Amino acid sequence: MVKACRHCHYLTTEDQCPVCGSRDLSNEWFDLVIVLDPEKSRIGQQLKISVKGKYAIRVR
């Protein structure tokens, strides 16, 4: 099952977020954005994303 980190919103199947190291993950997340190049992506810049990958827009 895919979980979202409550701190950086990164989507992962692991028990710990590979981006920020947090173990505070949630199964309740909504909407998905995929960032391929964080430096050139306007959405990536607005969401303050520095690592490419899949991110949840909202996390409960």
N, C-alpha and C positions, 0 to 999 in steps of 0.2 A: 504494500500500500504506500502511496506517495504522501509524504508529510511536508508541511511548510514550517520553516523556522519562524518563530514569532519575533525575532530580532531583525533579521535581514530579508525575510520572506523567500529565501531560496528553497526550491523544491528538491527533496531528496528521499531516497528509500532507506537510508541508513538511520541509525539511532542518534547520530550526532551530525550537526551541520558542518559540511566540509569547508564552507566559506568563513564563518565566524566562530565555529567551535562550540556553539550553544547546544545544549541538550533539551531546550525548551521548544519542542516541536508540537504541531497541531495537525489533526486529521481534518479539521474544519477550515477550509480555505476556498476562496472564490476567485474566478477569473485568472487567466494565465497570460503571461507575456514572456516571449523568448528573446533574449538579447544576445546577438551574435558578436557585435563589436561595441562594447560599452563607451568607448571614447567618441565614436561617431554617431551613436544612437541618441536622438533627442529624448526618447522615453527613458533610456538608461541614465541619462544625465539628470532628468527630473526626479527619478526614483533613487538617485545617488548610488547606482550600481557600478561596481568596479570589476566584477568577475562575470564573464559570459556564462549564460545558462538559462534555466527556466525559473521564473519567479511568480509568486502569487501576488495578486493585487491587494486582496483583503485576507487577513488571517484572524480567526477568532481564538 
